[in-house]
Amino acid sequence: MRRIQSHSNPGRNPANKTTNGLARQMRRDYERCMDLSDFRKEYSSRGLHRQDLKADPVAQFAAWFAQATELQVPEPNAMMLATVDAGGMPYQRAVLLKYFDAAGFVFFTNFGSRKARQIAANPQVCALFPWITLERQVILQGRAESISTAESLRYFSSRPRESQLGAWVSNQSEIITSRKFLLQKIAEIREKFSHGEIPLPSFWGGYRIVIDAIEFWQGGPARLHDRFLYQRKPDGWSIARLSP
Ligand SMILES: Cc1cc2nc3c(=O)[nH]c(=O)nc-3n(C[C@H](O)[C@H](O)[C@H](O)COP(=O)(O)O)c2cc1C
């Protein structure tokens, strides 16, 4: 077993010379590894022009989403969802957008999870689609509203049986003792629902993000990126170009 040497007087012991050399090398590697200033990429720019934008941001999102799918962005429907706790501390995690339309953007989750508890206290959320390979990001801001049980059931019924069982098993965001605990639970649930349809758990369903603002960001050369912000107004949507 290798032991970490005490640093009390490292120069005295000849064996420490090697240790010190190794430590220096590790520090150099670490510093090299942590310095991201050379991670500079020149965005080739597809460009985003005001005249190309659709008046309706959901239609604009649909057009970009279709391109993200066509150009094989990995998991294009994964969005980073940010919520805040009662003290204003933000937290974010990936969730999958399952469908969207003029009414909003819908994802599914556990109603006992941390995100659900935070949404109950403060329904304002922000979600980001990081379509980095296209040099694009889309950022939504709005209010998360739980959808009706009937709507959740419609989606739940379309899921594969294994995913339906998974929704029953997870007390999402709770501390658990081991993976074994989960495996035992899934075995119990599988047994319980061995015949017939799996019912919708009362603690699982969807949220719709009703958007107030949405930004479309397109990388451009020399850091002159294109950014357009749509904001909801009483009579429709305003569109403003933001400085990069
Ligand atoms: C690509 C990806 C997609 C995910 N999709 C979902 C999802 O649709 N719903 C969900 O509840 N968790 C999803 N998760 C797990 C969440 O990121 C998160 O761990 C979980 O929802 C618990 O978050 P919370 O403790 O903040 O509530 C996904 C994770 C990844 C990496």
The ligand as an SDF file (V2000), in Angstrom:
LIG
                    3D

 31 33  0  0  0  0  0  0  0  0999 V2000
  -30.5450   12.9450  -20.5350 C   0  0  0  0  0  0  0  0  0  0  0  0
  -31.3360   12.8930  -19.2510 C   0  0  0  0  0  0  0  0  0  0  0  0
  -32.7120   12.9290  -19.3010 C   0  0  0  0  0  0  0  0  0  0  0  0
  -33.4660   12.8930  -18.1290 C   0  0  0  0  0  0  0  0  0  0  0  0
  -34.8160   12.9820  -18.2270 N   0  0  0  0  0  0  0  0  0  0  0  0
  -35.5560   13.0430  -17.1000 C   0  0  0  0  0  0  0  0  0  0  0  0
  -36.9720   13.2550  -17.1730 C   0  0  0  0  0  0  0  0  0  0  0  0
  -37.5690   13.4100  -18.2490 O   0  0  0  0  0  0  0  0  0  0  0  0
  -37.6610   13.3080  -16.0050 N   0  0  0  0  0  0  0  0  0  0  0  0
  -37.0490   13.1780  -14.7860 C   0  0  0  0  0  0  0  0  0  0  0  0
  -37.7280   13.2300  -13.7620 O   0  0  0  0  0  0  0  0  0  0  0  0
  -35.7180   12.9850  -14.6850 N   0  0  0  0  0  0  0  0  0  0  0  0
  -34.9510   12.9230  -15.8120 C   0  0  0  0  0  0  0  0  0  0  0  0
  -33.5850   12.7600  -15.7170 N   0  0  0  0  0  0  0  0  0  0  0  0
  -32.9780   12.6800  -14.3720 C   0  0  0  0  0  0  0  0  0  0  0  0
  -32.8590   14.1130  -13.8120 C   0  0  0  0  0  0  0  0  0  0  0  0
  -31.7570   14.7850  -14.4000 O   0  0  0  0  0  0  0  0  0  0  0  0
  -32.7150   14.1560  -12.2760 C   0  0  0  0  0  0  0  0  0  0  0  0
  -31.6600   13.3780  -11.8330 O   0  0  0  0  0  0  0  0  0  0  0  0
  -33.9800   13.6800  -11.5770 C   0  0  0  0  0  0  0  0  0  0  0  0
  -35.1490   14.1460  -12.2200 O   0  0  0  0  0  0  0  0  0  0  0  0
  -34.0010   14.1450  -10.1290 C   0  0  0  0  0  0  0  0  0  0  0  0
  -33.8960   15.5500  -10.0960 O   0  0  0  0  0  0  0  0  0  0  0  0
  -34.2980   16.3970   -8.7920 P   0  0  0  0  0  0  0  0  0  0  0  0
  -33.7390   15.6430   -7.6210 O   0  0  0  0  0  0  0  0  0  0  0  0
  -33.6670   17.7310   -8.9820 O   0  0  0  0  0  0  0  0  0  0  0  0
  -35.7870   16.4740   -8.7400 O   0  0  0  0  0  0  0  0  0  0  0  0
  -32.8130   12.7980  -16.8720 C   0  0  0  0  0  0  0  0  0  0  0  0
  -31.4200   12.7640  -16.8330 C   0  0  0  0  0  0  0  0  0  0  0  0
  -30.6980   12.8180  -17.9980 C   0  0  0  0  0  0  0  0  0  0  0  0
  -29.1950   12.8200  -17.9190 C   0  0  0  0  0  0  0  0  0  0  0  0
  1  2  1  0
  2  3  1  0
  2 30  2  0
  3  4  2  0
  4  5  1  0
  4 28  1  0
  5  6  2  0
  6  7  1  0
  6 13  1  0
  7  8  2  0
  7  9  1  0
  9 10  1  0
 10 11  2  0
 10 12  1  0
 12 13  2  0
 13 14  1  0
 14 15  1  0
 14 28  1  0
 15 16  1  0
 16 17  1  0
 16 18  1  0
 18 19  1  0
 18 20  1  0
 20 21  1  0
 20 22  1  0
 22 23  1  0
 23 24  1  0
 24 25  2  0
 24 26  1  0
 24 27  1  0
 28 29  2  0
 29 30  1  0
 30 31  1  0
M  END
$$$$
